[in-house]
Amino acid sequence: MRSGAAHVAGAVRARALVRRCVGPASARVLAGSPGLDAAIGMLASGPYGREVRPGQDAQSVQDAVSRTALWHLRILAGWLPRDGVEQLRALAGWFEIRNVERMLRRGRGYGRGHDGPAPFRLGSLAVVRPPLSATFTVDQVRAALASSAWGDPGAATARAIGQGMRATWAVRAAAVPAAEPWAAGGLALTVARERWLTGRPLTEAAHTRAAGLLGRRALDAASFAGFVAALPAPAAWALADVREPDALWRAEAGWWARVDRDAHGLLHAAGFDGRPAIGAAAALAVDAWRVRAAVAAATDGAGTGRYDAMMDAGHQE
């Protein structure tokens, strides 16, 4: 299939996939479900029914939602030309990061029998080849990353690998048309959370990679206020109204709200090019985020109150 025809097919498929999203209204209904079993019943009959099953605990349901979103990305990738697949691979790197971070928390690789969630299956969207499921030690993980587009994290530690991958994800995603503010803003939130909530400075490798999007002046700032003030425009929007690190959760909700608005703008762009596919990838991610939040609210009995607070925080100007 020629590139132009593939973009047409991809745009049609992208818009069709997004039409199957749960959406904000139904997600709010889900949040008000009288318990996890009721929430599972709702999800099992909708677009997330491919992975959601009766008897799953809340974490398994949330993972199932994420796996479904990834499956939809893999379907979409099958309709796109090579450059479109590369862009989806850059955005889908989040799933590979989650795989690695979970593995490192367990202290062992995927391949030798493990408890905990099954790894996300990225198929053609994986950056590391062969898949990281073939690794067993932290040193092997570092070597696999170093020989891929992720690059060497600089050390064989969970902190170095996690920070390095997240900084690299942002750099790769920023090269995707229309995604630079998502990537730069998301990286600013990540760095703020690492430095001022968990108290962990960036490793040298992560600092070097993040500097390309956030600038060294921001990264070297001694205070949270100084960091926010020094951020360049593509990243500054994400923390524009944040005065204290404890309010970062509101900024994260605002980040998702911005991605949601931009996604639907891309989906409805005139013509047939790569924009609808990028918009679909973002819209699918936002829908999965909403649904995961709704499942958490239904599980702990918080109902729509906590869910509404999170959604409202994201839409504050």
N, C-alpha and C positions, 0 to 999 in steps of 0.2 A: 504494500500500500504506500503510495507516495505521501510525502510529508503533509501537503495541503489537505489531501483527502483524509489522512489520519487525524489531523486537527479537527476537521469537520465531524468525523465519527466520535472523536474524544469529547468534543463540546456537547454533542447530543447525549452521549452516555453520562457525562458529568452532570448535566441538568436533570437527567432522569434519576440518578442516584440521590441527589439532594432532595428531590421531591418525596423521597421515602424517609427522610429524617423525621424524628419524633416531633421536633419543634418546641418552641418555648411554652406554648399553652399546654400541650400534653405532658411536657416534663413537669410543669407545676402540678398537674393532676397526679402525676406519679409520685411527687414528693409528699402529697397528702394521703398516700395509700396507708391503710391501717396495718402496717407491718411489712416485713420483707416478702413474705409469701404472696401477699396481694400485689406487691410491686413486680415480682417475678411473673405472676400471671399476666399482668399487663404487657410486660416486655416480651414474653414468649410468643405472643400473638402478633407482634409487630416486626419492624425491620431488624431488631436485635435477637429475634427468635432463633437464628442460626446457631448461636452459642449459649444463650441463656437457658438454663434447665432447672426444673423443680429440685429442691433440696440443696442448691448451692448456698454458701454463706455469702455475706455482703461483699467481701473482697473478691470472691470468685465471680459474682455477678458483675462487679465493676470491671474486672479483667475481661469478662466475656464481651462487655460493651466495647472495650478498646480493641479486642481481637476482631470484632465485627467491622469496626471502622477501618482497621488495617486491611481486612479482606476486601472491602469496597475499594480501597486505594489500589490493591493489586488487580482487581477487575478493571479499574479505570486505566491503569498502566498498560494493560493488554491492548487498549484501543489507541494508544498514543504513538507518535513517532519517537525516534531515539532521544531527541532533545527534551521532549515532554516527559519521558521516563526519567531522564537525569534530574529534571526539576522535582518530580515527585520523590525520587530517591533522596534528594537533599532534605526535603521537608519531612519525610518519613524516618529520618535518622533518630527521632525521639524514641521510637520503638527499640532500636538497637541499643540506645543509651540505657533504657529501662532494663533490657535483658542483662546488660553487663553489670549494672548497679545491683540488681537482685542477686546475680551470681556471686558478686564480691561480698555481699552481706551474708550469704550462706557460707562463704569461705571455701567454695569448691566449684568446679565447672559443671556444665550441664550434662556431660556425657556419662557420668558414673552414678546414675541413680540418685535422685534428689527429691526432697520434699519441697513444698511451696509451689507457686504458680508455674505452669508450663511456660517456656519462653515464647515470645511472639515470633511467628513464622513470617519472615519478610519476603521470601522467594526472590524474585528479580529486583526487589527494592533494597536488598541487603547491600551494605557498603563493603563489608569484610567477606572475602572469598578465600578458602571455604568458610562456611558459617562458623560463628563463634561457639556453636555447640560442640565443635571438635576440640576446644581448649579445656584444660583441666587445672591449670595453675595461674596465679596472677602474672607470673613472668611470661607465660604463653599468651595471655590476653594482651599484655603490653606488646609483645612481638607481633601478634596478629594485627593490632591497631597500627603499629609503626609501618607495616608493609602495605597499608591501605590508605585511602584518602583521609582517614581520621588522623593520621600522623602519630608520631611518638609522644605519649603524654609526659615523658620526661622522667618517670619513676614508676616502679611496679608497686604502687599503693592505691588503695581505693580512692583516696582523696585526689591524687594526681590524675588518675584515670577518669574519674567522674568530672572534675573541673575541666580537664583537657577536652573531653568529648563534648561537653556542653558549649564550651567556647568555639570549638570547631563546627559544631552544628549551626551556631549562629552565623559564623562566617560563610558557611556553605549556603545556608538558607537566604542570606542577604543578597546573594548573587541571583536568586530567582526573581524574575520581574514581579514587582508590586509587593514583594515580601520583605524588603529591607527594613521598613519600620517595625514589622512584627519581630524580626530577628534581633535588631538592635535594642528595641524596647524590652524584649524578653531576656536578652543578655544582661541589660542593666538591672532588671529585677533579680536575676540569678546572682549577680555579683553583690548586690545589696544584701540579699538574704545570706550569702556565704559570709560576708565580712561583718555585718552588723546584727545579725540574728544568731548565727552559729559561731561567730568569732573565729572563722577560719580564713586566713589570708590566702590569696591566690598563689598557686605554684608559679614558678618562673615560666613554664611552658604555657599555662593558661593565661597568665598576664600578657605574654607576648602576643598570643592570638587575639585576646579580647581588645588589645590596644588598637587594632585596626578598625574596630567599630566604635569603641567608646572613648579612645584617646588616652594617652598616658596621664594627662593632667587629672582626669577624673579617677583613673585607677590608683593614682598615687595620693589622692586626697586623704587627709588625716581624719576627717569627720564625715558623717553621713550628709550633712548639709553641703559640705564642700564637694562631695561626690555628685550630688544632684545638680548643683550649680554649674559644674564643669562638663556635664554631659553634652555631646553634640546634638543638634536638632533631631536626627533620625531616632535617637534613643530618649531624648529628654521628655517627650510627651508622656511616656509611661510612668514617670515619677513626678510630673509637674505639680500635683497637688498634695504630695506626700511630705509631711513635716518630720515624722518620726518613723523608725524602722518597724514599730509595732503596727503601723497602718499599711504595711506592704500587702496584706491580704486584700485590701481594697484596691490597691494598684493592680494586683494580679487579676481581679475580677474586671477591672477596667481594660486590661490588656485583652482579655477574651472578648469583651464587648467591641473593641476596635477591630479585632480580627473578624468578628461576625459581620460588622458593617461593611468592611472592605470585601469580604468574601462574596456577599450578595451583589455588590457593585461589579465585581469581576464576572460573576455568573450572568449578569444581565448586560454585559458589554456588547456592543454591536459587532457583528461579524463572527467569523469562526477562526480562532487562533488558539494560542495556549492559555489565554486568561481564564476561560471557564473551568479548565482542569485544575488550575491553581485555586480558583474560587471554591471549587467542589472539595478539594483537599482540606481547605480551611474550614468550610462549613461543616464537613463531616467531623472534624476535630472538635469544633465548638459544640455540636450536637452531642457528641460522646461525653464531653466535659459536663454539659448540663445534666445529662442522664445519670452520670456517676454521682453528681451532687444530689440529685433527686433520690437516688437509691440510698445514699447515706442518711438523708433526712427521714425517709420512710423507715429505715432500719432502727434508728435511735428514737423514733417517736417525736421528732422535732416538728414534723408536719411541714406546712408551707412557710412557717415563720422564718426559720433560719435560711431556708432556700430563697425566699423573697429578699431577705436582707443581703444575701450574696449577689443576687441578680441586680438589685437596686443599686448596690455599691458600684457595680460595673458601669451603670448608665448615668452616674452622676457627672455633671459637667464640671 
